[in-house]
Amino acid sequence: MRNAATFTVILLMLMNFMAEPTQAADWVVSLNLCTDQLLGLLAPEKIAGLTPLARDPAISYISEAAKAFPIVRPSAESVLALMPDLVLAGPYGAQATIALLRERGVPVLQVGLPQTFDAIRAQLREVADVLGVPERGEHLEEEMDALLDAAPPRLQPPRAVFWGARGQSSGPGSLGDSVLTAAGFTDVGTGRRMALETLAAHPPDLLVVPETPAFPSLATDLLDHPAVRRIPRVVVPPSLIICGGPWTALAVRLLAE
């Protein structure tokens, strides 16, 4: 499994290298929610199209600003019609479209899903450089670091866990783990499902849950079960943690307050 994952990373790096633009991009399409947000913050004047998800306030940090920009379907025809000089995409999704765009000679930069603040910094610099706005990337990085530095140190870090739909928890190496650690907590999540019985029997000092969705389901109703209502909790908007980015530092501030 590890060899397969390593091969995938190497292949992604090679494909990006072969399709890398020779100069800063001026007209850019995004095919991923995470790249929507990076593009929207770094170079809104260069936006040729964003995904429909960019306008969803439940998951997008730039939902309000995104209303001012065109929405593009994840098809090669729709993207080619806009004549972009760069397409930003994630590691998954729209793979057939990405392959066709590369065949037509359109530069495509696929970025990963950063799980640490160091990885967020590296990705921010990479995308800012490709867009020709390194100084904006530096400014966003400085703002993020200021929020992280403001988190007060704790001599005895309280125990906390990100607990989401179906009882899925944060765990080692996850973005939730990075957020909790930066806010001065010890993450007691397992990275797997944590049952109600487990939390009730061994309650953490803090339960971190997402905002209640507009259309609740059995998967999210679990978060308000009477068995866990006595555990102190903080609600974090999913838009801050679905994608790792400079905005994720705002989740740290919420937890540190």
Helices and strands as residue ranges (DSSP letters): H 2-18, E 28-30, H 33-42, G 44-46, E 47-49, G 52-55, H 63-66, H 76-81, E 86-89, H 95-103, E 108-110, H 117-130, H 134-149, E 159-162, G 165-167, H 175-182, E 186-187, H 196-201, E 206-210, H 218-221, G 222-224, G 226-228, E 233-236, G 238-240, G 246-248, H 249-256
